[in-house]
Amino acid sequence: MRRLSNLQSTLKPAYDVVVVGSGYGGSITASRMARCGLTVCLLEKGKEFLPGEFPSSPVSAAKEMHVSTAKKQIGSGNGLFDFVIGKDISVLKGCGLGGTSLINANVSIEADKRVFDDSLWPKALQEDWQGLEFGIARARDMLRPNPYPEGQAGFDVLAKTEGMRRSAKAMGEPFKMADINVNFKDQVNHVGVLQKKCNRCGDCVTGCNNGSKNTTQMNYLPDAKNHGAEIFTEVDVRYVKKQADEWLVFFDLCGAGREKFDAPPLFVRAKKVFLSAGSLGSTEILLRSAQKGLSVSAMLGQRFTGNGDVLGFGYNCDVPLHGIGKIVNEGEVGKVGPCITSIIDMRNKEKLEEGMTLEEGSIPAAIGKLVLASIVHFTRLFGVDTDRSLTDFFKEKWRELQSLVRGPYYGALNNTQVYLVMAHDDSSGKMSLKNDRINISWKGLGKQKIFKQVGEKLHEATKALGGAYVKNPTFTKLLDYDLVTVHPLGGCVMGDSAENAVVDHKGEVFSGTMGKSLHKGLYVMDGAIIPRSVGTNPLLTISGLAERNCRIIANEMSLGLDYAFPEMAEKAEPTPTTGLQFTEKMSGFFSLSEHHDFKEAYKAGKDANSPLDFTLTIQTDDIDRFIKDKKHEATMLGTVNAPALSESALNVSRGHFNLFVQDNENAEKKRMDYRMQMHSQEGEVYYFEGYKDIFDNKGLDVWQDTTVLYVSVFSGENNTGKLLGKGMLKIKPTDFARQMTTMKALHASSTLDGVAAVAKFGRLFAGQLWETYVV
């Protein structure tokens, strides 16, 4: 599969549309706005994972863990598995190109229509049921949900599915196969991506290394790319700001090391901004924007819901269930199947709030052994055995011994059913900023009546299989009945006015605490807008709303939105390349009055207290091409502080860097060239041109030559504009030391490949210096 993301340094200064986040809402928005013919930029905090790059071992999974509390953060700041720990409820969400679709079970279920009878929904939506149905149909057309084809060639009936049938029969509740966004045949799909059929490995929730899950990475995102959208990963959006009739989106780069230099955030300009960073992410961005002065509804952060999620286990049952994922070799198939295949649908209760959806699941191979160690311990503390005969006792102990000796694919753990329930909580959670991070509070959540009812149903389901019911280990009296959700909703809820909502029926943000006036061009487009629990997997509801809203917005702009799929052939796979990046800071002085001599300009700028500094991240996506190219050209992005030009930091775009190019006027000289546009928040554009003079004159001057930059600044987009001034920048030894720690490989296929890329750059740099100063 081809990479969808571009180098961050190719980010343009402005777009018609900026989309923040790449889950269902963000990917749909990027696809639909690009199909309207608009210029679209999508910014994603996480990394891009191709099939084969997702974690497959405990070590690789641990590297992708990020845990955030109100007080501290642990692990990779943009790891694939993003845990947000709250006092009453915690959240697991995905962070990567594709959002949570990368690590969910991809179950597509329509919400009970009674959910939308709630007065919390805006009237315009309640009166537009056809619009929502249209949106859901469009989402189905792209995501291609279908049931696991049990009984067909290569798709045997799964043990965990049979276990659910047995449980449903004993409970007297409806059983059905789930519609899941999984591909069950080898094909080039409707947007030109080659997908393999599901190999039944069961590793859906650590990322599909087979490329069979229909995540947004397999459909909406490549569709957006096919229609001209530009996609950038490892970009952490912090806040938005209104500037005249446009929006500025401020962001940091993940993993570039800019924070080591206390660099200010970068920004990109847009006519329309869609926040689609998920319930927590979109709320966090708006809360931070409000702190920066954006007027929003007092409802921001309110009506958070965990969608009634409950995790549980039927441990050490009487029958094998094969619920632990296992890495499957090419051409083989596993016993597990997709993560979720079936449902006990208990939503048809007289009272909507008493209904629930019960699904089976699987534990991925990467954490199977960890679960083995913990689940036995949790069973001792919290487990409730549902059959207590003496014969059964000895059988259970024998199965436990098998698991402990032979591993998770035998005995007790192999006979364990994983349960996920979605129900209806009261949707009264709250989110706020604490230490500049999202904080969730929801006193008394776990003591709501529905969770006791869920526990009773899980006990019934487990009893039918002869196992021990083990509840979520945090859901205990000792831990005040804390819960964990994988379906966070709300925080930027939709409604009729700012008194009771953050956005209107199409996701546009209300511009104050009262009334219906709007921040034109600022939208929220994800699960954050849903004002209550939906009682089942929410992805189809989120997707249907996003599709509906995008069509309304396109119509408001009088733009045609074509949903047709042109005939797509598989695109040739490019040869994988390894890139390189590093971040550099230089500082000095700049004068608007001296236009001839750099040293005099530096002195005049210093005397006038006119500083100039930049923090630039320099990137190449192919280190071998960079080395072979005589110009050794890379691209740059970053920020410039120049108070003489703007009170706020200038944003860099269209930056180009050349390492050791021949000086046209002196054959004995080489140069390092820096060329870039600089953009102020007010909309002014400047052009920066700088060079380092690499020349062996008298004395040992290699440090001077490689760390002093001679700068000229022009008005406009290039050096044909008016010369505004000159100056000099220098690298401080402490900043140079920090710079060395920021050098890293991009898209390396292995650790050795990454080390080799950095070494190649080092040899080029050292070799050129040797050639200039020694030979």
C-alpha positions in Angstrom: 0.0 0.0 0.0 1.2 3.5 -0.8 1.8 6.0 1.9 -0.9 8.7 2.0 0.9 11.3 4.1 3.1 14.0 2.8 6.3 15.5 4.3 5.2 18.1 6.9 7.6 20.5 5.2 5.5 20.6 2.1 2.5 22.0 4.0 1.2 25.1 2.2 0.5 28.4 4.0 -3.3 28.3 3.3 -6.1 26.0 2.1 -9.8 26.3 1.6 -10.4 23.6 4.2 -8.3 22.3 7.1 -9.5 19.1 8.7 -8.1 18.1 12.1 -8.2 14.4 12.8 -8.6 11.3 10.5 -11.2 9.1 12.2 -14.6 8.7 10.7 -15.7 12.3 10.9 -12.3 13.7 9.7 -11.8 11.2 6.9 -15.3 11.7 5.6 -15.0 15.5 5.7 -11.6 15.4 3.8 -13.1 13.1 1.2 -16.3 15.1 0.6 -14.7 18.5 0.7 -12.0 17.4 -1.8 -14.7 15.9 -4.0 -16.2 19.4 -4.0 -13.1 20.7 -5.7 -11.8 22.6 -2.6 -8.1 22.6 -1.5 -8.0 20.3 1.5 -5.4 19.8 4.2 -5.8 17.0 6.8 -3.7 17.2 10.0 -3.4 14.0 12.1 -1.5 13.8 15.4 -0.6 10.2 15.1 1.7 8.3 12.8 0.9 6.6 9.5 1.0 2.8 9.9 1.0 0.6 6.8 -0.2 -3.0 7.0 2.7 -5.0 8.5 3.8 -2.0 10.6 1.3 -2.4 13.5 2.5 -3.8 16.8 2.7 -7.6 16.9 4.6 -8.3 20.1 4.5 -7.1 23.7 7.6 -4.9 23.2 6.3 -3.2 20.0 2.9 -2.7 21.6 4.5 -1.1 24.7 6.3 1.4 22.5 2.9 2.5 21.2 1.3 3.1 24.6 0.6 6.6 25.7 -1.0 7.2 29.1 -2.2 10.6 30.1 -3.5 11.7 33.5 -4.3 15.2 34.8 -0.8 15.3 36.3 1.5 13.5 33.9 2.0 11.7 30.7 3.7 8.3 30.2 5.0 6.9 26.9 5.0 8.1 23.4 3.1 11.4 23.1 1.3 10.2 19.9 1.4 6.4 20.5 -1.2 4.3 18.7 -2.9 3.3 22.0 -4.0 6.5 23.7 -5.2 6.0 27.3 -6.7 9.0 29.1 -7.1 8.2 32.8 -9.9 9.9 34.6 -11.0 9.5 38.2 -14.4 8.1 37.4 -14.0 6.9 33.8 -11.0 6.3 31.5 -10.9 6.3 27.7 -9.0 4.2 25.2 -8.8 5.7 21.8 -6.6 5.3 18.7 -4.0 7.8 17.5 -2.8 7.3 14.0 -3.8 8.0 10.4 -7.2 6.5 10.5 -7.9 7.4 14.1 -9.7 4.9 16.3 -10.8 3.0 13.2 -7.3 1.5 13.3 -7.9 -0.2 16.7 -11.7 -0.8 16.9 -13.6 -3.8 15.9 -15.3 -1.9 13.0 -18.9 -3.0 13.9 -21.5 -1.1 11.9 -24.9 -0.9 13.6 -27.6 1.7 13.2 -28.8 3.2 16.5 -32.3 2.5 17.7 -34.5 5.2 16.1 -35.9 6.0 19.6 -32.4 7.5 20.4 -33.2 10.4 18.2 -36.5 11.2 19.8 -34.6 12.7 22.7 -35.1 16.5 22.9 -31.4 16.9 23.3 -31.1 16.6 19.5 -31.6 19.7 17.4 -35.1 19.9 15.8 -33.5 20.4 12.4 -31.9 17.0 12.6 -35.0 15.3 14.0 -37.0 16.7 11.1 -34.4 15.5 8.6 -34.5 11.8 9.1 -34.1 11.3 5.4 -30.9 13.3 5.5 -29.5 11.0 8.2 -30.6 7.9 6.3 -28.9 9.2 3.2 -25.7 9.8 5.2 -25.8 6.3 6.6 -26.3 4.9 3.1 -23.3 6.8 1.8 -21.2 5.6 4.8 -22.2 2.0 4.1 -21.2 2.5 0.4 -17.7 3.5 1.4 -17.0 1.4 4.5 -18.6 -1.8 3.0 -19.9 -3.5 6.1 -20.9 -7.2 5.8 -21.2 -10.2 8.2 -18.5 -12.8 8.6 -19.3 -15.3 5.9 -19.4 -18.4 8.1 -19.7 -21.7 6.3 -18.2 -20.4 3.1 -14.9 -21.7 1.8 -12.1 -20.6 4.0 -14.4 -19.2 6.7 -15.3 -21.9 9.2 -17.9 -21.3 11.9 -15.9 -19.7 14.8 -15.9 -21.1 18.3 -16.6 -17.8 20.0 -19.5 -17.2 17.6 -21.0 -20.6 18.6 -20.4 -19.6 22.3 -22.6 -16.5 21.7 -25.3 -18.5 20.1 -25.3 -20.8 23.2 -25.4 -17.8 25.5 -28.2 -16.1 23.6 -30.4 -19.2 23.7 -29.9 -19.6 27.4 -30.7 -15.9 28.0 -33.7 -16.0 25.7 -32.3 -13.0 23.8 -31.9 -12.3 20.0 -28.7 -13.4 18.4 -27.4 -12.1 15.1 -24.2 -11.9 13.0 -22.7 -8.4 13.1 -22.1 -6.2 10.0 -18.4 -5.5 10.3 -16.1 -3.3 8.1 -13.9 -6.2 7.1 -12.9 -7.4 3.7 -13.4 -11.1 2.9 -11.9 -11.4 -0.6 -8.6 -10.4 -2.3 -9.4 -7.4 -4.4 -8.5 -3.9 -5.5 -11.2 -2.0 -3.7 -13.5 0.8 -4.9 -10.8 3.6 -4.2 -7.9 1.7 -5.8 -6.4 0.1 -2.7 -5.3 -3.6 -2.8 -6.8 -5.5 0.1 -6.3 -9.0 1.2 -9.1 -11.1 2.6 -9.3 -11.6 6.3 -6.9 -14.3 7.6 -8.9 -14.7 10.9 -5.9 -13.8 13.1 -8.0 -11.9 15.6 -5.6 -9.0 15.9 -8.0 -6.3 14.8 -7.6 -4.1 17.8 -3.9 -3.7 17.6 -4.0 -2.8 13.9 -4.6 -5.1 11.0 -1.3 -6.2 9.5 -3.1 -8.1 6.8 -4.8 -5.0 5.4 -8.2 -6.6 5.6 -10.0 -4.1 8.0 -11.9 -1.4 6.2 -10.5 1.3 8.3 -10.7 4.9 7.0 -7.1 4.3 5.9 -8.5 1.9 3.3 -11.3 4.0 1.8 -12.2 7.6 2.8 -8.5 8.7 3.2 -7.3 7.4 -0.1 -10.4 8.7 -1.7 -9.6 12.1 -0.3 -6.0 11.7 -1.6 -7.4 10.7 -5.0 -9.3 13.9 -5.2 -6.4 16.2 -4.3 -6.4 16.4 -0.5 -3.0 16.7 1.2 -2.5 14.6 4.4 0.0 15.3 7.1 0.8 13.1 10.1 2.5 13.8 13.5 0.9 17.2 13.6 -0.6 18.1 17.0 -3.2 20.8 16.7 -3.4 23.0 19.8 -6.0 25.7 19.1 -7.7 27.8 16.5 -8.0 31.6 16.2 -10.2 33.8 14.1 -8.3 36.3 11.8 -10.5 38.6 9.7 -12.7 36.2 7.7 -10.4 33.2 8.0 -9.1 30.8 10.6 -5.6 30.1 11.8 -4.9 26.6 13.0 -2.0 26.5 15.4 0.0 23.2 15.8 3.2 21.6 17.0 5.2 18.9 15.3 5.4 15.5 17.1 8.9 14.1 17.4 10.7 16.9 15.7 12.3 18.3 18.8 11.0 21.8 18.5 10.1 21.8 22.2 13.8 21.5 23.0 14.2 25.1 21.7 11.0 26.5 23.3 9.8 27.2 19.8 6.3 28.7 19.3 3.6 26.8 17.5 3.3 26.8 13.7 0.0 27.7 12.0 -1.9 27.2 8.7 -4.6 29.4 7.3 -8.0 28.2 6.2 -11.5 29.5 5.1 -13.1 26.5 6.9 -11.9 24.4 9.7 -13.3 21.0 10.8 -12.3 19.7 14.2 -12.5 15.9 14.0 -10.0 14.9 16.7 -12.6 12.8 18.5 -14.8 13.5 21.6 -11.7 14.3 23.8 -9.5 15.9 21.1 -12.0 18.3 19.6 -13.2 19.3 23.0 -9.7 19.9 24.2 -8.9 22.1 21.1 -12.0 24.2 21.6 -11.3 24.5 25.4 -7.8 25.7 24.6 -9.1 28.1 21.9 -11.6 29.5 24.4 -8.7 30.2 26.8 -7.1 32.1 23.9 -10.2 34.3 23.5 -12.6 32.4 21.3 -16.2 32.9 22.5 -18.0 29.6 22.8 -21.0 28.1 24.6 -20.8 27.3 28.3 -21.9 23.8 27.3 -18.4 23.1 26.0 -17.1 20.0 27.8 -20.6 19.0 29.0 -22.7 15.9 28.3 -19.8 13.5 27.9 -20.9 9.9 27.7 -19.0 6.6 27.6 -21.8 5.1 25.7 -22.5 2.7 28.5 -19.4 0.7 27.7 -18.6 -2.3 30.0 -15.8 -4.8 29.4 -16.0 -8.3 31.0 -14.8 -11.9 30.6 -16.3 -15.3 30.7 -13.2 -17.0 32.1 -12.3 -20.7 31.8 -15.5 -21.9 30.2 -16.4 -25.5 29.5 -15.8 -25.1 25.8 -12.9 -23.8 23.7 -13.6 -20.3 22.3 -10.3 -19.4 20.7 -10.5 -15.7 21.7 -6.7 -15.0 21.7 -5.2 -13.6 18.5 -2.3 -15.3 16.9 0.1 -14.2 14.2 -0.8 -16.1 11.0 1.8 -17.0 8.3 1.2 -16.1 4.7 -1.3 -18.5 3.1 -2.6 -19.8 6.5 -5.8 -18.9 8.4 -6.4 -18.5 12.1 -9.0 -19.9 14.4 -10.1 -16.6 16.0 -11.7 -14.6 13.1 -12.3 -10.9 13.2 -12.4 -9.3 16.7 -16.2 -9.2 16.8 -18.5 -11.3 14.7 -21.8 -11.6 16.6 -24.2 -9.8 18.8 -26.8 -10.5 21.4 -29.1 -7.6 20.7 -31.1 -6.6 23.8 -32.1 -3.1 22.7 -35.8 -4.1 22.0 -36.9 -3.3 25.6 -40.0 -1.2 26.4 -37.8 1.4 28.0 -34.9 2.5 25.7 -32.6 3.1 28.6 -32.8 -0.6 29.7 -31.6 -1.9 26.4 -28.0 -2.9 25.6 -25.8 -4.5 23.0 -23.6 -7.5 24.0 -20.8 -8.6 21.7 -18.0 -11.1 21.9 -14.4 -10.1 21.1 -10.8 -11.2 21.0 -7.6 -10.4 22.7 -4.8 -9.5 20.2 -1.6 -11.6 20.1 0.6 -8.7 21.2 -0.9 -8.7 24.6 -2.2 -12.3 25.0 0.5 -13.3 27.5 0.0 -10.2 29.5 -3.7 -10.8 29.7 -3.0 -14.4 30.8 -1.0 -13.2 33.8 -3.5 -10.6 34.8 -6.8 -12.4 34.2 -5.9 -15.3 36.5 -5.2 -12.7 39.3 -8.4 -10.8 38.6 -10.4 -14.0 38.7 -9.1 -14.7 42.2 -10.1 -11.2 43.4 -13.3 -10.5 41.5 -14.4 -13.6 39.6 -17.7 -15.3 40.2 -17.8 -19.0 39.2 -21.2 -19.9 37.6 -20.9 -23.7 38.2 -19.4 -25.1 41.4 -19.5 -28.9 41.2 -16.5 -30.8 42.4 -15.9 -32.3 39.0 -16.0 -29.0 37.3 -13.6 -27.6 39.9 -10.9 -30.1 39.0 -11.5 -29.6 35.3 -11.1 -25.8 35.7 -7.8 -26.3 37.7 -6.5 -28.6 35.0 -7.3 -26.0 32.3 -5.6 -23.3 34.3 -2.5 -25.4 34.6 -2.5 -26.0 30.9 -2.6 -22.2 30.2 0.2 -21.5 32.7 2.4 -24.2 31.3 1.6 -24.1 27.6 0.5 -20.5 27.1 -2.6 -18.6 26.2 -3.7 -20.8 23.3 -4.4 -23.7 25.6 -6.6 -24.4 28.6 -8.4 -21.8 30.6 -7.5 -18.7 28.6 -8.3 -20.5 25.3 -11.7 -21.2 26.9 -12.3 -17.5 27.7 -15.0 -15.4 26.1 -14.3 -11.6 25.9 -17.4 -9.4 26.2 -18.1 -5.8 25.3 -21.4 -4.2 26.2 -22.8 -0.9 25.1 -25.8 0.5 27.0 -27.3 3.9 28.1 -25.6 5.9 30.8 -27.0 9.3 31.8 -24.5 11.2 29.6 -23.6 13.7 32.3 -19.8 13.5 32.3 -17.8 16.7 32.2 -14.5 17.5 30.5 -12.2 20.4 31.3 -8.6 21.4 31.0 -6.2 20.7 33.8 -2.5 21.4 33.4 -3.3 22.1 29.8 -4.6 18.5 29.3 -8.1 17.1 29.0 -9.6 16.0 32.3 -12.8 13.9 32.7 -15.0 13.8 35.8 -18.2 12.0 36.4 -19.0 11.4 40.1 -21.1 8.3 40.8 -21.1 7.0 37.2 -20.4 3.4 38.0 -23.3 3.3 40.6 -25.9 3.9 37.9 -28.6 1.2 37.8 -27.8 0.2 34.2 -24.4 -1.1 35.1 -25.8 -3.5 37.6 -28.2 -4.8 34.9 -25.2 -5.2 32.5 -23.4 -7.3 35.1 -26.4 -9.5 35.5 -26.6 -10.2 31.8 -22.9 -10.9 31.5 -23.3 -13.4 34.4 -26.1 -15.1 32.5 -24.0 -15.2 29.3 -21.1 -16.8 31.1 -23.2 -19.2 33.1 -24.4 -20.7 29.7 -20.8 -21.5 28.9 -19.9 -22.8 32.4 -17.2 -20.2 33.1 -16.4 -17.6 35.8 -17.7 -14.1 35.2 -14.9 -11.6 35.6 -15.9 -7.9 35.6 -13.7 -5.1 34.4 -11.1 -5.0 37.3 -11.5 -1.2 37.8 -15.3 -1.7 38.3 -15.0 -2.6 42.0 -15.9 -1.0 45.3 -12.2 -0.6 46.0 -11.8 1.6 43.0 -15.2 3.3 43.4 -16.7 1.5 40.3 -14.6 3.3 37.7 -15.3 2.4 34.1 -13.4 2.3 30.9 -14.9 3.3 27.5 -13.7 2.8 23.9 -16.7 4.8 22.6 -16.4 8.3 24.1 -19.1 10.7 22.8 -20.1 14.3 23.5 -18.3 17.4 24.8 -19.2 19.6 21.8 -22.8 18.6 21.5 -25.3 19.7 18.9 -28.5 21.5 19.7 -30.8 24.4 18.8 -28.9 27.2 20.5 -25.8 28.1 22.5 -27.8 27.9 25.8 -28.0 24.1 25.4 -25.3 23.2 22.8 -21.9 23.9 21.4 -22.7 23.4 17.7 -25.8 23.5 15.5 -27.4 20.6 13.6 -24.6 20.6 11.0 -21.7 20.9 13.4 -21.0 24.7 13.0 -19.9 26.2 16.3 -22.1 28.7 18.1 -20.3 32.0 18.6 -21.2 32.8 22.2 -23.1 31.7 25.3 -26.6 32.6 24.1 -28.5 32.6 20.9 -28.0 31.0 17.5 -25.2 33.2 16.0 -22.3 31.1 14.6 -18.6 31.2 14.1 -18.8 30.9 10.3 -16.5 28.3 8.9 -15.7 26.6 12.2 -17.2 23.1 12.6 -16.9 20.0 14.8 -17.4 16.8 12.8 -17.0 13.7 14.9 -18.5 11.9 17.9 -18.1 15.0 20.1 -21.3 16.4 18.6 -23.5 13.5 19.8 -25.4 14.6 22.8 -26.2 11.3 24.4 -25.4 7.6 24.4 -26.5 5.5 21.4 -26.5 2.1 23.1 -24.5 0.3 20.4 -21.4 0.8 18.4 -21.5 4.5 17.3 -19.3 4.5 14.2 -22.2 4.3 11.8 -24.1 7.1 13.6 -21.0 9.3 13.6 -20.3 8.5 9.9 -24.0 9.1 8.9 -24.0 12.5 10.6 -20.8 13.5 9.0 -22.0 12.5 5.5 -25.3 14.3 6.1 -23.6 17.5 7.3 -21.0 17.5 4.5 -23.8 17.4 2.0 -25.6 20.3 3.7 -22.3 22.4 3.8 -21.6 21.6 0.1 -25.1 22.7 -0.8 -24.7 25.9 1.2 -21.5 26.7 -0.9 -23.4 25.8 -4.1 -20.8 23.1 -4.8 -21.6 19.8 -6.5 -20.8 16.7 -4.5 -20.3 13.6 -6.7 -20.3 10.3 -4.9 -19.5 8.1 -7.9 -16.4 5.8 -7.8 -14.4 6.1 -11.0 -12.9 2.8 -12.2 -9.8 2.3 -10.2 -6.8 0.2 -11.1 -4.3 -0.8 -8.5 -1.5 1.8 -8.3 2.1 0.7 -8.7 3.8 0.4 -5.4 6.7 2.9 -5.1 10.1 1.7 -4.0 10.2 2.3 -0.2 12.6 5.1 0.8 14.0 6.2 4.1 14.2 9.9 4.9 15.8 12.1 7.5 15.0 15.2 9.5 16.6 17.4 12.1 15.7 20.7 13.8 18.0 23.7 13.9 17.8 26.9 15.8 19.8 30.0 14.9 19.6 33.5 16.4 21.1 36.9 15.8 20.1 40.4 14.8 18.5 42.1 11.7 18.3 45.7 10.6 15.8 47.4 8.4 18.1 50.3 7.8 21.3 48.5 6.6 20.9 47.0 3.1 24.6 46.3 2.1 26.9 44.9 4.7 25.8 41.8 6.7 28.1 42.6 9.6 27.1 46.2 9.8 23.4 45.1 9.7 24.1 42.7 12.6 25.6 45.5 14.6 22.8 48.0 13.7 20.2 45.4 14.6 21.9 44.7 17.9 22.1 48.4 18.8 18.4 48.8 17.9 17.4 45.7 19.8 16.0 44.1 16.6 16.5 40.3 17.2 15.9 37.6 14.6 15.8 33.9 15.2 14.4 30.8 13.6 13.6 27.2 14.6 13.5 25.1 11.4 12.8 21.4 10.8 14.7 20.2 7.7 13.4 17.1 6.0 14.0 14.8 3.1 11.9 11.7 2.3 14.8 9.9 0.5 18.3 10.1 2.0 19.9 8.3 -0.9 18.4 10.8 -3.4 19.5 13.7 -1.2 23.1 12.5 -1.2 23.2 11.7 -4.9 21.7 15.1 -5.9 24.5 17.6 -6.5 22.3 20.3 -4.9 21.6 18.1 -1.8 18.2 19.7 -1.5 15.7 19.2 1.3 12.5 21.0 2.4 11.9 23.1 5.6 9.1 24.3 7.9 9.2 26.2 11.1 8.8 29.6 12.7 10.7 32.9 12.7 10.7 35.5 15.5 11.3 38.9 14.0 9.7 41.7 16.0 10.7 44.3 13.3 8.3 42.5 11.0 5.6 41.1 13.3 4.8 41.0 17.0 3.9 37.3 16.7 6.0 34.5 15.3 6.1 34.2 11.5 5.2 30.9 10.0 7.5 29.3 7.4 6.4 27.7 4.2 7.9 26.6 0.9 11.2 26.3 2.6 14.2 24.9 0.7 17.6 23.9 2.1 20.7 23.1 0.1 23.8 21.5 1.7 27.2 22.2 0.3 26.4 23.5 -3.2 29.1 25.1 -5.3 29.3 28.9 -5.2 28.8 30.2 -8.7 31.3 33.1 -8.2 34.1 31.2 -6.5 35.1 27.6 -7.3 36.8 27.2 -4.0 33.7 28.1 -2.0 30.6 26.0 -1.1 27.4 27.3 0.5 24.5 26.1 2.6 21.5 27.9 1.3 18.2 28.6 3.1 15.2 30.0 1.1 11.7 30.3 2.5 8.5 32.3 2.7 7.4 33.8 6.0 3.8 34.5 6.8 2.5 36.8 9.6 -0.8 36.1 11.4 -2.1 39.4 9.9 -1.5 38.0 6.3 1.7 39.7 5.3 4.2 37.7 3.3 8.0 38.0 3.4 10.9 36.1 1.7 14.0 34.9 3.6 17.2 34.2 1.8 20.3 33.1 3.7 23.6 31.3 3.2 26.5 29.9 5.1 29.9 30.5 3.5 32.0 27.3 3.5 35.5 28.5 2.5 38.9 27.6 3.8 40.4 31.0 4.5 43.3 31.5 6.9 42.8 30.0 10.4 40.7 27.2 11.7 37.3 28.6 10.9 35.1 25.5 10.3 32.9 26.3 13.3 32.5 29.9 12.1 31.6 28.9 8.6 29.1 26.2 9.4 27.3 28.2 12.2 27.0 31.7 10.8 24.2 32.5 8.4 24.1 35.7 6.3 20.4 36.8 5.9 18.5 39.0 3.5 14.7 39.6 3.9 12.4 40.8 1.0 8.8 41.8 0.9 6.5 39.4 -1.1 6.8 35.8 -2.0 10.4 35.8 -3.5 13.6 37.7 -3.9 12.2 40.0 -6.6 10.4 42.0 -4.0 11.8 45.0 -2.1 14.8 44.3 0.0 13.8 45.1 3.5 17.0 44.5 5.4 19.9 42.2 6.3 21.4 40.5 9.3 23.4 37.6 10.6 22.3 34.5 12.6 24.5 32.2 14.6 24.2 28.8 16.3 24.9 28.7 20.0 26.9 25.7 21.2 24.0 24.6 23.5 21.5 24.8 20.6 23.9 22.8 18.4 24.0 20.1 21.0 20.2 20.0 21.1 20.1 19.9 17.3 22.2 16.7 17.3 19.5 15.0 19.4 16.8 15.9 16.9 18.3 14.0 14.0 16.2 11.0 13.1 15.3 8.8 10.2 11.8 8.9 8.6 9.9 5.8 7.5 12.8 3.5 8.3 12.0 -0.2 7.6 14.0 -1.2 10.7 16.2 0.2 13.4 19.3 -0.7 11.4 17.8 1.1 8.4 17.2 4.2 10.5 20.8 4.2 11.9 22.2 3.7 8.4 20.2 6.8 7.1 21.6 9.0 9.9 25.1 7.6 9.2 24.9 8.4 5.5 24.1 12.0 6.3 26.9 12.2 8.8 29.4 10.8 6.2 28.2 13.3 3.6 28.6 16.2 6.0 32.0 15.2 7.4 33.3 14.3 3.9 32.4 17.7 2.5 34.1 19.5 5.4 37.2 17.3 5.0 37.3 18.1 1.3 37.0 21.9 1.9 39.3 22.3 4.9 41.8 19.5 4.8 42.4 18.2 1.3 
